Each structure stands twice: as structure tokens, then as C-alpha cells.
């Protein structure tokens, strides 16, 4: 039986070329093509550079961002993406990049959400007081390998003093000279926007694969897409100290249709039965 999304277009609300990261996989799996509306202001929901604060409610942001692309005649599927960098939600001592994708199916009134974390990030930053410190930073973090952001201060809100997408060391030096002329230090950091961060692009692609897996997973009861692991229960133990962690030992599978409410409980599908000591709050505090 043909999947209900086969050949259907999806409106993708992105301003940073995330469609180029994901579309080939969606086409290969379901002959899906993305429709990307022009001129979308996705920065209104928050920026990595901090001039616009990000909202705390991730799902609400994803939903609002997806609906930026509406109304579009004859299309009922809408996709949005949101990424973040910070402490691991389970183990706050580990720094990670988390990518999130949400499909809104307006016809069937369901939402399909996927999330992917990675500890392999290219997020570097420093407060620079002089040209020697800039040169040292650029030697370790060349702008042509990972574009940079320069701004007048770490928490700057002034867009005129925030320079993004710097991909040349000479350009970085020129902007640094401009900014340092009127202040005691300049803030520099990796550009975390999707089209500027290759490591983040890989995580987005992996997250897209997880979303596709959920889309292809049909509910055994109602046959709608999105039958997937929604939460966990129990506790995995550390392989060294045998103490319980915050990582769940079992999965709960749920239907995406809130009216169906079908669930099943199973051991973790990834086969993990214990955690390594580096993820343990006691062995690696």
C-alpha cells in the first residue's frame, strides 16, 4: 500500500538552506519535494548570536515557525527546524548540539517530532583584547574552515555591531580593528547558523533520518504515520559502578494521533543495556 505522504509536497519554513541538507533523503524515501517560501523571517523566533532571545517552549516555536509557510493551496504538510547548543539535558556536564524537526500534518491533525544530539560540535569562542589574541584564535580556528561571528560584546543586542558569516581571516582582522577601536575587548565565536556550520549540518541530516523513520512507521491500530518512541521509563545502570542513571531502560511507543492513544512498552530499541562511565553522574561528575 502506498504511503499517504508519497509524492506530497512539504512546505519547509527555513531561511538558512536546511532544505538542501534534507531534500534528497526525503525524495529518495517518499518522492517528497520541499516548497520553501521566500523572505521568511525565522530570526524572529531567536538567533544564535543573542540579539533576539529564543523562547523556552521548543514545540511552540517549531509549530509557529512551521506555520510561517501557510497558507499554501493544496498543501497540508509543513516542516520546521530548530537547533540549540548547550548542556546535555540528561548529563549537564556534557556539551552538545541538539537539532529538532517537526512535521505538521494539517489534514490528519497530527504532529511528528524528531530530535538528535551530538557531542561533536564546532563551537569555539573567546573575548579578545588585542591583535595577538585574535591571531592565536584564528590559528586554531581558521575562518575559511568554520565561518565566524564578531561582535562588540558577548551579550550584544546591537545588530549594527554584530558581524556574521566571516569566512576569511583578513576580513575578521578588519572587523576586529573596527570594533576594538572604541572598546576594550571584542567577542568572537563560531557561526552556528545551519548554512555556516558543517558539523551542525551533519546533525540536521541525521535528525532528518530519524524523522523519516517516524514518518515511515505506521500505527498498528490506525495506520497513521508517526508511530514512535515518545518517552522512556526505568533506569540504565553504569557498567562500572552499577548505580542507576537518568537514562531510561525501556521505551514507550505511541501513536501520533491523540485520538488513537495506542501504546506499546518495550526494552530500548537501540539494544543499550548499560551506560559507559563517561555518561555516569557518579563516575564522571
Secondary structure, 3 states (H helix, E strand, C coil): CCCCCCCCCEEECCCCCHHHHHHHHHHHHHCCCEECCCCCCHHHHCCCCCCCCCCCCHHHHHHHHHHHHCCCCCCCEEEEEEEEEEECCCCCCCEEEEEEEEEEECCCCEEEEEEEEECCCCCCEEEECCHHHHHHHHHHCCCCCCCEEEECCCCCCCHHHEEEEECCHHHHHHHHHHHHCCCCCEEEEECCCHHHCHHHHHHHHHHHHHHHHHHHCECCCCCCECCEEEEEECCCEECCCCCECCCCCEEEEECCCCCCCCEEEEECCCCCCEECHHHCCCCCC
